[in-house]
Amino acid sequence: MTIFFKVVNQTIRLANPDPNVMQDVVSDSVGYLYVKFTFSSDWDNLVRSAVFVAEDGTAIRVPLVDDMCLVPHEVIKAPCVHISAYGATVAGELIELPTSKFDLKIKQAGLKDGEDPIAPTPSEYATIIGIMQQQAIDATRAEAAAIEAQSYAKFGTFSLVGNMLVATIEAADNITDIKINDEGELVITIGD
């Protein structure tokens, strides 16, 4: 978001003072808020910068590039940040031109720095989607198990040891079908 300011002589104001055009500025924004200035002719040939002062006294001066800069996140704190412009000559006659300050109102962020939001209660739709995703995962695992069992069946026979299915390597060429029935059991059909 970019906020536009107009500087005439040593006075700074919003370029468009209509409050309906101004969007809310929220505290703790990083890399988002920019300011852009237009200057009266008094500022011609001056090196220009923006000065930002937070309520706690943190002050940062940022050089302007094409009369624009990113607002440092360190100063974007509720309830406001004080913004001004500063111009100076680099060579020749010494000129330093500060402006009055503009108090930009900052709304407190709903989430403070370092806080993690509480996970929302899943909606009925999200719960159903979660169940369907888990069923798809289960079906994929069952299919992989069936393919593995088919591979074992082609090259051997099975015996149950405890709760493990153990393959004994012997030819079992007469297997005609391997599938998982509706109860989730592995069914191997031998012969016709």
Backbone bond lengths (Angstrom), bond angles and torsions (degrees), N, CA, C in turn:
res aa  C-N    CA-C-N  psi(-1)  N-CA   C-N-CA  omega(-1)  CA-C   N-CA-C  phi
1 M - - - 1.447 - - 1.528 107.36 -
2 T 1.295 116.42 139.95 1.461 121.85 178.26 1.527 109.77 -119.23
3 I 1.334 114.85 131.63 1.460 121.12 175.77 1.521 106.65 -106.34
4 F 1.323 116.44 130.65 1.462 122.20 -175.58 1.528 110.30 -101.52
5 F 1.329 114.89 131.31 1.453 121.85 178.66 1.516 109.71 -120.75
6 K 1.319 114.54 151.80 1.461 121.23 174.99 1.527 106.93 -119.33
7 V 1.342 115.09 128.86 1.461 120.90 178.76 1.520 107.82 -113.01
8 V 1.337 115.88 119.06 1.460 122.00 176.18 1.525 106.18 -120.01
9 N 1.328 114.73 117.93 1.455 121.06 -175.01 1.535 108.92 57.37
10 Q 1.332 118.07 -109.92 1.458 120.63 -179.34 1.526 112.47 -118.49
11 T 1.335 116.07 22.74 1.460 121.05 -179.88 1.522 109.63 -113.99
12 I 1.331 115.66 133.61 1.464 121.41 178.70 1.523 108.03 -114.59
13 R 1.326 115.37 137.34 1.467 120.31 177.06 1.524 108.70 -151.61
14 L 1.318 116.01 166.04 1.459 119.67 176.03 1.519 108.84 -63.66
15 A 1.314 116.21 140.26 1.463 119.86 179.18 1.515 110.65 -66.87
16 N 1.335 116.67 -34.60 1.457 121.16 175.68 1.517 106.97 -124.29
17 P 1.322 118.83 98.70 1.465 120.96 -174.28 1.527 114.67 -73.32
18 D 1.324 118.76 2.96 1.461 121.08 179.72 1.536 109.10 -67.34
19 P 1.335 118.55 114.26 1.472 120.73 -177.66 1.527 112.99 -63.71
20 N 1.330 117.74 -20.28 1.462 119.86 178.91 1.527 111.85 -73.07
21 V 1.331 117.15 -20.64 1.464 121.55 179.51 1.523 110.07 -85.73
22 M 1.315 116.72 -29.07 1.467 122.14 -177.18 1.517 110.14 -72.73
23 Q 1.330 115.14 127.01 1.459 119.93 176.33 1.518 109.55 -90.53
24 D 1.332 116.40 159.70 1.456 120.54 177.48 1.520 110.01 -67.92
25 V 1.320 115.61 139.28 1.458 122.03 173.13 1.523 105.38 -105.40
26 V 1.337 116.10 129.32 1.455 121.26 -173.66 1.529 109.43 -112.56
27 S 1.322 115.56 138.10 1.460 121.19 -177.21 1.527 111.93 -60.40
28 D 1.336 114.32 156.91 1.463 123.73 174.56 1.526 113.97 66.99
29 S 1.342 117.64 18.50 1.466 120.88 174.62 1.533 107.85 -73.52
30 V 1.313 116.94 138.87 1.465 121.37 -179.01 1.528 109.23 -124.70
31 G 1.330 116.96 127.43 1.461 121.75 176.16 1.515 114.58 66.94
32 Y 1.312 117.63 25.26 1.458 121.29 -172.83 1.523 114.28 -122.27
33 L 1.329 116.95 -37.66 1.460 121.11 -171.53 1.527 111.15 -96.65
34 Y 1.329 116.30 125.51 1.464 122.80 177.89 1.521 109.57 -119.46
35 V 1.325 115.96 156.96 1.464 121.18 170.78 1.522 107.71 -125.34
36 K 1.328 115.31 143.29 1.471 121.58 177.81 1.517 107.16 -131.76
37 F 1.328 115.18 136.17 1.456 121.48 -175.87 1.524 110.86 -115.99
38 T 1.345 115.39 150.33 1.468 121.71 162.40 1.525 104.68 -118.71
39 F 1.328 116.13 139.56 1.458 121.31 -173.60 1.527 111.34 -119.60
40 S 1.322 115.10 146.93 1.471 120.19 173.28 1.534 108.54 -73.57
41 S 1.305 117.32 170.95 1.470 122.25 -174.14 1.529 113.29 -64.03
42 D 1.331 118.64 -18.03 1.468 121.18 176.78 1.536 111.27 -57.43
43 W 1.327 115.64 -25.68 1.462 122.21 -174.03 1.529 112.84 -91.74
44 D 1.330 117.06 -1.51 1.470 120.09 178.60 1.527 109.25 -58.51
45 N 1.304 116.54 139.09 1.473 124.68 177.26 1.529 114.28 67.46
46 L 1.310 118.28 13.21 1.464 120.87 174.99 1.527 109.52 -100.91
47 V 1.318 115.86 146.25 1.465 120.81 171.88 1.523 105.45 -80.37
48 R 1.331 116.28 124.92 1.459 120.62 -170.10 1.532 111.15 -109.62
49 S 1.317 114.56 145.91 1.461 120.47 174.76 1.523 108.42 -145.98
50 A 1.329 114.25 162.35 1.465 120.57 175.36 1.522 106.87 -106.92
51 V 1.319 115.75 144.80 1.458 120.96 179.07 1.524 107.51 -119.14
52 F 1.343 115.61 128.56 1.465 121.98 -178.53 1.526 108.14 -120.89
53 V 1.332 115.90 129.33 1.461 120.29 178.86 1.525 107.75 -128.84
54 A 1.338 115.37 121.63 1.466 121.19 177.65 1.523 109.46 -80.79
55 E 1.309 116.68 165.46 1.468 121.66 179.69 1.526 111.87 -59.87
56 D 1.343 117.54 -30.13 1.470 119.66 -179.37 1.528 112.62 -81.19
57 G 1.342 117.16 2.34 1.449 121.55 177.67 1.519 114.61 97.28
58 T 1.330 118.36 -7.56 1.458 121.04 177.07 1.519 108.55 -60.31
59 A 1.344 116.67 122.88 1.470 121.41 -177.80 1.522 109.08 -123.70
60 I 1.325 115.43 132.26 1.467 120.66 -179.72 1.527 108.15 -135.74
61 R 1.347 115.36 130.77 1.462 120.97 175.83 1.531 107.03 -104.92
62 V 1.340 116.28 130.35 1.464 121.89 -177.69 1.529 108.86 -123.10
63 P 1.342 117.59 125.24 1.471 119.79 176.78 1.532 110.35 -62.83
64 L 1.319 115.79 143.87 1.463 120.28 178.73 1.518 109.63 -92.60
65 V 1.318 115.88 136.97 1.460 122.88 173.41 1.516 105.65 -116.67
66 D 1.314 116.61 119.96 1.468 121.75 -173.07 1.532 110.42 54.09
67 D 1.346 115.09 38.25 1.468 123.69 178.37 1.530 113.08 60.70
68 M 1.339 117.06 30.81 1.461 122.29 -176.92 1.523 109.76 -142.37
69 C 1.355 116.50 151.27 1.466 120.44 173.85 1.522 110.42 -159.17
70 L 1.329 114.56 163.37 1.463 122.63 173.87 1.524 107.99 -81.30
71 V 1.325 116.61 136.20 1.464 120.35 176.85 1.530 107.34 -77.88
72 P 1.335 118.14 125.20 1.464 120.05 -179.75 1.529 111.22 -60.86
73 H 1.320 116.44 133.31 1.471 119.72 -176.38 1.531 112.48 -64.33
74 E 1.326 117.15 -22.72 1.466 120.39 -179.00 1.529 112.85 -63.02
75 V 1.326 117.92 -21.65 1.468 120.45 -177.56 1.526 112.94 -104.44
76 I 1.317 117.24 -4.44 1.473 119.45 -178.16 1.527 108.29 -85.25
77 K 1.317 114.71 77.64 1.461 122.97 -177.00 1.519 108.89 -129.34
78 A 1.342 116.31 142.30 1.461 120.57 176.68 1.523 108.73 -67.69
79 P 1.306 120.48 146.71 1.452 128.00 10.38 1.532 113.84 -94.12
80 C 1.363 118.07 -15.76 1.459 117.32 179.32 1.521 111.12 -163.02
81 V 1.317 114.69 164.84 1.463 122.02 171.12 1.525 106.34 -124.69
82 H 1.337 115.47 138.61 1.466 120.89 179.74 1.523 107.18 -93.23
83 I 1.333 115.90 126.46 1.462 121.47 -176.90 1.523 108.74 -118.34
84 S 1.331 115.21 134.92 1.461 120.20 174.21 1.518 108.06 -145.62
85 A 1.307 115.83 170.75 1.464 121.39 177.37 1.519 107.79 -117.36
86 Y 1.335 113.83 154.51 1.455 119.38 -179.56 1.518 107.94 -140.89
87 G 1.330 115.96 133.42 1.458 120.84 178.10 1.507 110.40 -129.97
88 A 1.325 115.61 146.55 1.469 120.05 178.85 1.519 109.51 -151.20
89 T 1.324 115.34 155.82 1.465 120.08 174.97 1.517 108.40 -84.16
90 V 1.322 115.70 155.30 1.458 119.61 177.46 1.530 109.42 -100.94
91 A 1.302 115.92 -31.93 1.466 119.73 -179.17 1.529 109.21 -138.87
92 G 1.307 116.26 162.43 1.462 119.88 178.11 1.503 111.56 81.19
93 E 1.331 115.33 -150.09 1.461 121.56 -177.99 1.527 110.49 -61.35
94 L 1.322 116.55 134.29 1.465 121.62 -178.03 1.527 109.85 -72.69
95 I 1.323 115.35 121.68 1.467 121.20 174.48 1.520 106.50 -132.44
96 E 1.319 116.23 128.25 1.464 122.53 172.45 1.512 106.22 -126.07
97 L 1.326 115.89 126.14 1.469 119.87 -173.55 1.532 109.45 -128.88
98 P 1.337 118.21 96.47 1.463 120.66 174.43 1.532 109.64 -90.79
99 T 1.331 115.15 159.72 1.471 118.98 174.39 1.518 109.31 -109.17
100 S 1.312 114.09 171.38 1.460 119.62 169.24 1.521 106.60 -66.88
101 K 1.325 117.27 173.04 1.460 118.83 179.83 1.523 110.52 -99.86
102 F 1.311 114.85 152.30 1.461 121.73 173.83 1.527 106.06 -115.11
103 D 1.322 117.12 127.86 1.460 121.15 -179.99 1.523 109.29 -92.22
104 L 1.319 115.70 106.07 1.462 121.11 178.53 1.520 108.74 -90.04
105 K 1.325 115.80 118.68 1.466 120.95 -178.94 1.535 109.81 -70.64
106 I 1.333 114.93 136.53 1.463 122.18 -179.90 1.523 108.22 -121.67
107 K 1.316 116.51 126.98 1.468 120.25 176.24 1.528 108.93 -86.85
108 Q 1.321 115.66 144.01 1.467 120.85 178.76 1.527 109.24 -67.73
109 A 1.326 116.10 133.87 1.464 120.88 177.21 1.516 109.26 -65.34
110 G 1.318 115.82 148.05 1.458 120.40 177.76 1.517 111.89 -68.31
111 L 1.309 116.90 -26.39 1.453 122.37 179.73 1.517 107.56 -120.69
112 K 1.299 116.93 124.10 1.465 120.38 -178.40 1.516 110.32 -83.35
113 D 1.322 116.02 155.09 1.458 123.06 179.43 1.527 109.95 -54.26
114 G 1.328 116.87 129.83 1.457 121.99 178.06 1.516 114.25 90.01
115 E 1.320 118.14 -10.41 1.467 120.57 178.55 1.522 109.92 -87.25
116 D 1.311 116.18 143.54 1.455 121.32 173.55 1.520 107.97 -104.98
117 P 1.336 117.24 133.58 1.463 118.28 178.88 1.521 110.37 -70.11
118 I 1.317 115.65 151.35 1.459 121.01 175.15 1.521 107.33 -74.84
119 A 1.324 116.15 136.95 1.462 120.05 179.77 1.527 108.81 -62.15
120 P 1.335 117.07 136.93 1.462 119.21 -178.80 1.526 111.23 -71.20
121 T 1.327 115.13 154.38 1.453 119.94 174.27 1.516 107.38 -66.99
122 P 1.348 117.30 126.59 1.465 117.63 -177.09 1.526 111.30 -64.95
123 S 1.302 115.37 141.25 1.459 120.12 176.95 1.524 108.54 -74.52
124 E 1.313 115.85 167.58 1.459 120.38 177.96 1.529 110.07 -59.20
125 Y 1.305 115.82 -40.93 1.466 121.34 178.90 1.534 110.56 -60.64
126 A 1.351 116.61 -47.39 1.465 120.57 -179.37 1.524 110.82 -63.24
127 T 1.337 117.15 -37.27 1.463 121.06 178.32 1.523 110.47 -64.02
128 I 1.325 116.83 -44.27 1.474 120.73 179.40 1.521 110.31 -64.18
129 I 1.320 117.32 -42.86 1.472 121.19 177.99 1.525 109.89 -60.62
130 G 1.329 117.79 -42.17 1.466 121.96 178.74 1.523 111.81 -61.20
131 I 1.338 116.04 -42.65 1.467 120.46 178.40 1.523 109.99 -63.81
132 M 1.333 116.32 -44.20 1.470 119.97 -179.79 1.532 111.18 -63.98
133 Q 1.327 116.97 -38.55 1.462 119.87 178.33 1.524 110.84 -65.35
134 Q 1.339 117.27 -40.35 1.467 120.58 178.16 1.526 110.54 -65.75
135 Q 1.336 117.64 -38.94 1.466 120.91 177.52 1.527 110.62 -63.93
136 A 1.320 117.47 -38.21 1.467 120.69 177.83 1.525 110.64 -64.93
137 I 1.333 116.57 -40.30 1.474 120.34 177.31 1.514 110.23 -64.19
138 D 1.354 117.05 -44.50 1.469 121.11 178.90 1.525 111.58 -61.52
139 A 1.338 116.85 -41.00 1.466 120.76 179.65 1.524 111.04 -64.88
140 T 1.319 116.77 -39.35 1.461 120.85 178.66 1.524 110.35 -65.07
141 R 1.330 116.87 -40.89 1.475 120.45 177.73 1.527 110.80 -65.39
142 A 1.327 116.94 -41.19 1.472 120.46 179.21 1.518 110.66 -64.00
143 E 1.320 116.94 -41.30 1.468 120.77 178.52 1.530 110.53 -62.84
144 A 1.331 117.03 -42.33 1.462 120.74 178.53 1.525 110.44 -63.31
145 A 1.336 117.58 -40.20 1.461 121.24 178.36 1.522 110.79 -64.75
146 A 1.337 116.66 -39.78 1.464 120.49 179.31 1.524 110.97 -64.82
147 I 1.325 116.62 -41.48 1.467 120.29 179.01 1.528 110.03 -64.91
148 E 1.325 116.36 -40.29 1.470 119.94 177.75 1.527 110.33 -65.11
149 A 1.335 117.11 -42.17 1.463 121.04 178.70 1.522 110.61 -63.81
150 Q 1.318 117.05 -39.64 1.456 120.87 178.39 1.528 110.24 -61.59
151 S 1.313 115.95 -40.88 1.454 120.47 178.40 1.518 110.63 -62.80
152 Y 1.356 116.64 -45.53 1.465 119.71 177.83 1.523 110.61 -63.00
153 A 1.344 116.16 -41.11 1.462 120.52 -176.01 1.518 111.99 -63.66
154 K 1.296 117.51 -34.17 1.461 120.06 -179.73 1.518 111.63 -69.26
155 F 1.333 114.94 -24.24 1.460 118.22 -176.12 1.520 113.39 -115.45
156 G 1.300 119.50 7.33 1.450 118.58 -179.30 1.506 112.55 -175.36
157 T 1.335 115.39 -172.66 1.456 122.34 177.98 1.515 107.95 -119.24
158 F 1.333 115.69 165.08 1.458 120.98 -176.18 1.514 111.60 -110.67
159 S 1.319 113.98 150.60 1.464 120.14 167.92 1.519 106.52 -142.13
160 L 1.307 116.29 148.39 1.454 121.34 -177.40 1.520 108.46 -97.20
161 V 1.353 116.05 121.88 1.461 122.06 177.13 1.521 106.45 -119.64
162 G 1.335 115.42 106.62 1.465 119.40 -174.91 1.521 108.45 65.10
163 N 1.310 117.57 -122.54 1.460 120.30 177.65 1.528 110.97 -108.28
164 M 1.359 117.20 17.18 1.459 122.01 179.83 1.521 110.24 -109.30
165 L 1.315 115.53 140.89 1.452 123.11 175.62 1.527 107.03 -93.16
166 V 1.331 117.36 120.31 1.459 121.80 -176.52 1.520 108.71 -112.51
167 A 1.339 115.68 131.52 1.467 120.31 179.84 1.516 109.71 -95.35
168 T 1.328 116.05 133.22 1.459 122.30 173.15 1.515 106.06 -105.67
169 I 1.305 116.59 128.59 1.455 118.98 -174.55 1.517 110.67 -78.37
170 E 1.304 114.34 106.44 1.455 125.10 173.42 1.509 105.94 -150.83
171 A 1.275 117.46 150.94 1.465 120.37 -178.93 1.510 109.78 -65.83
172 A 1.291 115.94 135.22 1.470 122.47 175.81 1.517 106.36 -137.16
173 D 1.304 116.74 66.04 1.459 122.26 -173.99 1.523 113.86 -76.22
174 N 1.314 118.83 -12.55 1.458 119.78 -175.27 1.528 113.41 -93.65
175 I 1.353 119.58 19.83 1.474 122.67 175.12 1.519 107.15 -75.80
176 T 1.320 115.50 126.19 1.460 119.47 -177.98 1.523 113.08 -104.53
177 D 1.354 117.17 -22.50 1.470 118.30 -177.86 1.525 110.10 -158.78
178 I 1.326 115.27 143.29 1.462 121.94 173.40 1.524 106.25 -134.52
179 K 1.341 115.63 127.67 1.464 119.32 178.83 1.516 110.10 -154.81
180 I 1.318 115.71 170.46 1.460 121.96 174.48 1.516 106.43 -108.53
181 N 1.348 115.85 123.49 1.469 119.47 -177.80 1.521 111.09 -77.50
182 D 1.337 117.06 -179.28 1.468 122.65 -176.32 1.526 113.04 -62.30
183 E 1.331 118.28 -22.86 1.447 122.19 179.47 1.530 111.41 -88.32
184 G 1.347 117.32 1.32 1.454 120.87 179.73 1.512 114.40 83.74
185 E 1.356 116.60 15.56 1.475 120.49 -179.76 1.514 109.93 -94.53
186 L 1.328 114.89 145.30 1.460 121.84 175.98 1.522 108.61 -77.97
187 V 1.335 117.21 125.13 1.465 122.32 -179.74 1.522 107.76 -119.31
188 I 1.331 116.15 121.73 1.461 122.18 178.08 1.513 106.89 -113.90
189 T 1.344 115.68 123.41 1.463 120.45 179.10 1.527 107.99 -102.04
190 I 1.346 114.99 126.86 1.464 120.96 179.24 1.526 108.10 -111.09
191 G 1.296 115.65 128.97 1.465 120.52 -179.85 1.514 110.86 79.17
192 D 1.312 114.83 -166.45 1.462 120.71 -176.99 1.472 111.52 -75.15
